[in-house]
């Protein structure tokens, strides 16, 4: 059996109303769409994030599912969710891995390429 082909697209956004620049707190949301491009179903079981702020400080986040769910993705389907992260700097990056299983319960990983979190106008 072939491993399902899964594609991840990310749209980060700065959220000023949840940030406090005077205290050095910057909140970023990110909307993620997970596309199952194969003809077999799969399920997202857990996630692993590496978050790096502009000073190089790193934090790792691991947990079951995303936003409290372990979504099943049927053939050709998409699952979209929005979450967020609070940084102590105006820029940072996130990258990670989704740990998934195919419809035969065989595990596989989907890499989430690094994406930029930045206050508008801070990166040229």
C-alpha positions in Angstrom: 0.0 0.0 0.0 1.2 3.5 -0.8 1.5 6.1 1.9 -1.2 8.8 1.4 0.0 12.0 -0.1 -0.8 14.9 2.2 -0.1 18.5 1.6 -0.1 21.3 4.2 -0.7 25.0 3.5 -0.2 27.6 6.2 -1.5 31.2 6.4 0.0 33.1 9.4 -1.4 36.4 10.7 -0.5 38.9 13.4 -3.4 39.5 15.8 -3.0 43.0 17.3 -6.0 42.8 19.6 -4.5 39.8 21.4 -1.0 41.3 21.6 0.6 43.6 24.1 3.6 45.3 22.5 4.4 47.4 25.5 5.0 44.2 27.5 6.8 42.5 24.6 3.9 40.0 23.8 3.0 39.4 20.2 0.2 37.0 19.3 0.1 35.3 15.9 -2.7 33.1 14.5 -2.1 30.5 11.8 -4.7 28.9 9.6 -3.7 25.5 8.4 -5.3 23.5 5.6 -4.4 19.8 5.4 -5.2 18.3 2.0 -5.4 14.5 1.4 -4.4 14.3 -2.2 -4.6 10.5 -2.4 -7.3 8.0 -3.0 -7.1 6.5 0.5 -8.3 7.8 3.8 -5.9 8.8 6.6 -6.1 10.3 10.1 -4.0 12.9 12.0 -3.1 11.5 15.4 -0.6 14.0 16.9 1.5 17.0 16.2 5.0 18.3 17.0 5.9 21.9 16.7 9.2 23.7 17.0 8.7 27.4 17.6 11.6 29.8 17.4 11.4 33.5 18.4 13.5 36.3 17.0 16.1 35.9 19.8 16.6 32.2 18.9 14.7 30.9 21.9 13.0 27.6 21.0 10.0 25.9 22.4 8.6 22.5 21.5 4.9 21.6 21.6 3.7 18.0 21.3 0.2 16.7 21.7 -2.7 14.6 20.4 -4.4 15.9 17.3 -5.0 19.6 16.5 -7.5 21.9 18.2 -8.8 19.0 20.2 -9.5 16.9 17.2 -7.9 13.9 15.4 -9.4 14.5 12.0 -10.1 11.8 9.5 -9.4 12.9 6.0 -11.2 11.0 3.3 -9.8 10.8 -0.3 -9.5 14.2 -1.8 -10.7 16.0 1.4 -9.3 18.9 3.3 -9.3 19.8 7.0 -8.8 23.4 8.0 -8.2 24.9 11.5 -6.9 28.0 13.1 -4.7 28.1 16.2 -2.2 30.6 17.6 1.1 31.3 19.4 2.3 34.0 21.7 5.9 35.3 21.0 8.2 37.6 23.0 9.6 39.0 19.8 8.1 40.7 16.7 9.3 37.9 14.4 9.6 34.1 14.7 9.2 30.9 12.9 7.3 27.6 13.3 7.8 24.2 11.7 6.7 20.8 12.6 5.4 17.4 11.9 2.0 15.8 11.8 2.0 12.1 12.9 -0.6 10.3 10.9 -1.9 6.8 10.1 -3.2 5.5 6.8 -6.5 3.5 6.6 -4.5 0.3 7.4 -3.3 2.0 10.7 0.3 2.3 9.3 2.0 5.4 10.7 3.6 8.1 8.5 4.7 11.7 9.1 3.9 14.8 7.2 6.5 17.6 7.5 5.3 21.2 8.0 7.9 23.4 6.4 9.1 26.5 8.4 6.8 29.5 8.1 7.4 33.1 9.2 5.5 34.9 12.0 6.2 38.6 11.7 4.7 41.9 12.6 3.6 43.7 9.4 6.4 45.9 8.2 9.1 44.2 10.2 10.4 42.0 7.4 11.1 43.4 3.9 
